[in-house]
């Protein structure tokens, strides 16, 4: 049963995103400790498809959604709000 659910999710994801770029919205700027320095990573991550695969990779992280949407030609319906899952 688990594999069927995963398969349905993947089919839905492929239908929704396909090989198009999208942006994940983490709901707030994220911070990380890098070499002992607190660093703000940004709220939005731009994902682009990897040619020849059904995978995506992050190419840029930032805090200016409008600029990222314009730069990567991402429509509003492909901004995925993930903040509700972050603690």
C-alpha distance (Angstrom), angle and dihedral (degrees) to the residues before:
residue distance angle dihedral
X1 . . .
X2 3.83 . .
X3 3.79 92.0 .
X4 3.80 91.7 51.1
X5 3.81 90.2 53.6
X6 3.80 91.6 48.7
X7 3.80 90.1 48.6
X8 3.81 91.7 51.4
X9 3.81 90.6 48.1
X10 3.81 92.3 49.6
X11 3.82 91.9 48.4
X12 3.81 89.9 50.4
X13 3.82 91.4 46.7
X14 3.81 92.2 49.4
X15 3.80 89.9 49.0
X16 3.81 92.2 48.4
X17 3.81 99.1 43.0
X18 3.80 108.2 11.3
X19 3.79 109.7 163.0
X20 3.82 94.1 -28.9
X21 3.78 125.1 116.0
X22 3.80 117.4 -107.5
X23 3.80 139.1 179.7
X24 3.80 126.4 -129.9
X25 3.81 115.7 -146.8
X26 3.81 112.2 -153.4
X27 3.82 91.8 -169.5
X28 3.80 95.5 -118.8
X29 3.78 139.4 23.8
X30 3.78 111.5 -74.9
X31 3.81 124.2 -136.9
X32 3.78 131.0 -153.0
X33 3.77 135.9 -177.6
X34 3.80 105.7 -121.6
X35 3.80 114.9 -176.8
X36 3.79 90.1 -25.9
X37 3.80 95.0 -49.2
X38 3.80 122.0 112.2
X39 3.82 105.6 -126.8
X40 3.82 129.6 -171.9
X41 3.79 108.3 -135.4
X42 3.79 101.2 -173.4
X43 3.77 137.5 -110.6
X44 3.80 102.5 -103.4
X45 3.81 129.5 58.8
X46 3.80 121.7 -166.5
X47 3.80 114.9 -143.8
X48 3.82 122.1 -164.6
X49 3.78 128.0 -173.8
X50 3.77 120.7 -101.5
X51 3.82 106.9 -126.6
X52 3.79 114.5 -113.5
X53 3.82 94.0 18.7
X54 3.80 138.5 74.4
X55 3.82 90.4 -122.0
X56 3.80 135.3 100.3
X57 3.81 133.5 -150.5
X58 3.80 133.8 -157.7
X59 3.80 112.4 -107.1
X60 3.81 101.8 171.0
X61 3.80 140.5 11.0
X62 3.78 123.0 -161.9
X63 3.78 148.2 135.8
X64 3.84 101.4 -116.8
X65 3.79 105.4 86.9
X66 3.81 96.0 -179.7
X67 3.79 92.7 52.6
X68 3.82 92.5 47.9
X69 3.81 92.3 47.5
X70 3.79 91.0 51.2
X71 3.81 95.9 42.9
X72 3.82 94.0 51.0
X73 3.83 97.2 30.1
X74 3.82 93.6 -121.1
X75 3.83 116.0 163.5
X76 3.81 120.8 -139.4
X77 3.80 93.0 -105.9
X78 3.81 88.7 63.5
X79 3.81 94.7 57.4
X80 3.81 102.0 103.9
X81 3.79 113.8 -154.5
X82 3.80 107.8 -144.1
X83 3.80 99.2 160.7
X84 3.78 94.3 103.5
X85 3.82 88.4 65.5
X86 3.82 95.1 50.4
X87 3.78 121.8 88.5
